Amino acid sequence: MQIPAAFDYARAESLEHALQLLSEHGPEARVIAGGHSLLPMMKLRLANPEWLIDINDLTDLAYITEDADVVRIGAMTRHVELLESEALAGLFPIVRDAERTIADPLVRNRGTIGGSLCQADPAEDLSTVCHVLGAELVIRGANGERSVPMAQLHTGPYETSVEQDEILTEVRWPVRPRTASAYTKVERRAGDWATAAAGASVTMGADGRVEDVTIGLTAVGLDGGTATRAADAVRGQTPSEDLYAEAGRRAAEQCRPIGDQRGTEAYKRHLADELTRRVLRRSVERATAPLGRGV
Ligand SMILES: Cc1cc2nc3c(=O)[nH]c(=O)nc-3n(C[C@H](O)[C@H](O)[C@H](O)COP(=O)(O)OP(=O)(O)OC[C@H]3O[C@@H](n4cnc5c(N)ncnc54)[C@H](O)[C@@H]3O)c2cc1C
């Protein structure tokens, strides 16, 4: 059995208290949310914090609120709440698509959106969802609040622009009319991390052309989080199988997968191509469905 190195533990009573504890204990302190990424890393001694600052009592950071032009998600919102939210399923079907594939109920009951994004694992599904939805992240520190676009959150694998004495507090997803989204993933078995996955969000114009589109890929080494060249091929065009094929080809070309136990580089490129086609097709179908919220 693997056990972590010795550590001290403090349970924060409020956001201010958590920030104070982080400042007090310095670089050796780490926030713990659901613990489903941090604890396995500690057991493997890949992370050895001397202090764990538990933020599970900050229930005021667990919420989903819907305004006309933005949806706000508190950082302590659990996977299960994202999965079960009817409001999110209507506005951003990509969220339920992705959540259905993440781990198992045990992990989904505890894991949080804040922890998922701050873990910055290249195979993490919600990061792709946030790239595709053009998320804005709210970060709090002792000196106040700042917000960063999703494209600036991850500075490398397992590295973020959230400073040691800061806490991610909120994720904002802009609401766009005539827009729908989708996510699909290939995994070796149910609940596994992605061999590869893709997500897309499509805004349809009144003329039947694609007004705007964002495409994201998971676990295939895509710099910057979105498949920009594939999106460029689709924007302004009339949806068709040929268009999806061109986007898939470009997505496969732009990513940089690494062969591992989940598949060869060539197989992952093939998945990037095929899954890009599927999420584009599905997003367009959803955005143009007569009863869809995206219409
Ligand atoms: C068996 C298993 C299977 C899994 N499968 C998948 C999968 O298929 N797809 C997938 O995407 N994920 C998967 N996960 C990961 C899961 O989604 C985790 O819940 C998630 O990655 C981390 O969320 P957490 O709340 O548990 O974070 P924690 O483990 O508590 O924290 C992770 C990191 O984020 C930091 N952190 C946490 N919250 C904040 C905050 N608010 N502000 C600043 N820093 C913060 C912590 O200090 C730590 O460095 C799996 C996990 C397990 C154990």
The ligand as a MOL file (V3000), in Angstrom:
LIG
                    3D

  0  0  0     0  0            999 V3000
M  V30 BEGIN CTAB
M  V30 COUNTS 53 58 0 0 0
M  V30 BEGIN ATOM
M  V30 1 C -9.9030 6.7320 -10.4470 0
M  V30 2 C -9.9820 8.1210 -11.0150 0
M  V30 3 C -10.3970 8.2910 -12.3270 0
M  V30 4 C -10.4650 9.5640 -12.8640 0
M  V30 5 N -10.8940 9.7040 -14.1570 0
M  V30 6 C -10.9830 10.9190 -14.7000 0
M  V30 7 C -11.4230 11.0990 -16.0350 0
M  V30 8 O -11.7700 10.1600 -16.7470 0
M  V30 9 N -11.4580 12.3560 -16.5290 0
M  V30 10 C -11.1160 13.4440 -15.7670 0
M  V30 11 O -11.1750 14.5430 -16.2760 0
M  V30 12 N -10.7300 13.3130 -14.4920 0
M  V30 13 C -10.6530 12.0870 -13.9430 0
M  V30 14 N -10.2390 11.9510 -12.6440 0
M  V30 15 C -9.8520 13.1540 -11.8620 0
M  V30 16 C -11.0590 13.7140 -11.1260 0
M  V30 17 O -11.8760 14.3610 -12.0550 0
M  V30 18 C -10.6160 14.7020 -10.0170 0
M  V30 19 O -11.7000 14.9350 -9.2090 0
M  V30 20 C -10.1450 16.0540 -10.4860 0
M  V30 21 O -9.1030 15.9150 -11.3740 0
M  V30 22 C -9.5850 16.9160 -9.3470 0
M  V30 23 O -10.5990 17.4870 -8.6050 0
M  V30 24 P -10.4990 17.4750 -7.0210 0
M  V30 25 O -11.5390 18.3970 -6.5080 0
M  V30 26 O -10.4910 16.0920 -6.5350 0
M  V30 27 O -9.0570 18.1850 -6.7810 0
M  V30 28 P -7.9180 17.8910 -5.6970 0
M  V30 29 O -7.3460 16.5380 -5.9040 0
M  V30 30 O -8.3810 18.2420 -4.3460 0
M  V30 31 O -6.8510 19.0060 -6.1470 0
M  V30 32 C -6.1760 18.9070 -7.3900 0
M  V30 33 C -5.1880 20.0810 -7.4870 0
M  V30 34 O -5.8800 21.3210 -7.5990 0
M  V30 35 C -5.5770 22.2100 -6.5020 0
M  V30 36 N -6.8410 22.8550 -6.1830 0
M  V30 37 C -8.0270 22.2620 -5.9200 0
M  V30 38 N -9.0010 23.1710 -5.8240 0
M  V30 39 C -8.4150 24.3820 -6.0060 0
M  V30 40 C -8.9030 25.7260 -6.0210 0
M  V30 41 N -10.2100 26.0090 -5.8690 0
M  V30 42 N -8.0180 26.7300 -6.2260 0
M  V30 43 C -6.7010 26.4660 -6.4050 0
M  V30 44 N -6.1850 25.2130 -6.4210 0
M  V30 45 C -7.0390 24.1920 -6.2190 0
M  V30 46 C -4.9950 21.3150 -5.4200 0
M  V30 47 O -4.1110 22.0110 -4.5810 0
M  V30 48 C -4.2910 20.2550 -6.2550 0
M  V30 49 O -3.0400 20.7390 -6.6790 0
M  V30 50 C -10.1330 10.6870 -12.0760 0
M  V30 51 C -9.7190 10.5170 -10.7470 0
M  V30 52 C -9.6420 9.2470 -10.2310 0
M  V30 53 C -9.1920 9.0860 -8.7870 0
M  V30 END ATOM
M  V30 BEGIN BOND
M  V30 1 1 1 2
M  V30 2 1 2 3
M  V30 3 2 2 52
M  V30 4 2 3 4
M  V30 5 1 4 5
M  V30 6 1 4 50
M  V30 7 2 5 6
M  V30 8 1 6 7
M  V30 9 1 6 13
M  V30 10 2 7 8
M  V30 11 1 7 9
M  V30 12 1 9 10
M  V30 13 2 10 11
M  V30 14 1 10 12
M  V30 15 2 12 13
M  V30 16 1 13 14
M  V30 17 1 14 15
M  V30 18 1 14 50
M  V30 19 1 15 16
M  V30 20 1 16 17
M  V30 21 1 16 18
M  V30 22 1 18 19
M  V30 23 1 18 20
M  V30 24 1 20 21
M  V30 25 1 20 22
M  V30 26 1 22 23
M  V30 27 1 23 24
M  V30 28 2 24 25
M  V30 29 1 24 26
M  V30 30 1 24 27
M  V30 31 1 27 28
M  V30 32 2 28 29
M  V30 33 1 28 30
M  V30 34 1 28 31
M  V30 35 1 31 32
M  V30 36 1 32 33
M  V30 37 1 33 34
M  V30 38 1 33 48
M  V30 39 1 34 35
M  V30 40 1 35 36
M  V30 41 1 35 46
M  V30 42 1 36 37
M  V30 43 1 36 45
M  V30 44 2 37 38
M  V30 45 1 38 39
M  V30 46 1 39 40
M  V30 47 2 39 45
M  V30 48 1 40 41
M  V30 49 2 40 42
M  V30 50 1 42 43
M  V30 51 2 43 44
M  V30 52 1 44 45
M  V30 53 1 46 47
M  V30 54 1 46 48
M  V30 55 1 48 49
M  V30 56 2 50 51
M  V30 57 1 51 52
M  V30 58 1 52 53
M  V30 END BOND
M  V30 END CTAB
M  END
